[in-house]
Amino acid sequence: MNPRDVLNKIKWDNNYDFNFIQIWYVHRGVPNNTKIINGKDVLEIQKTFIKTVSAMIPMHRIFKIKYNEKTLFERQR
């Protein structure tokens, strides 16, 4: 599964609450080049980006998605 598939599954599955996800992504210039956002900050899931309240994040920069501390997606950085 890719990040987009995981995000869409959580968003549209009634067994999940999208507000409880954490999206970890590469953000150059911050400590460890890593930034984490919560599902409540996601405005739209597009094909190659996610639109948040403060940025457009390319899907290829997402390296981890967690839901209630359980890792649903992870790739090597």
Disulfide bonds with the S-S distance in Angstrom:
none
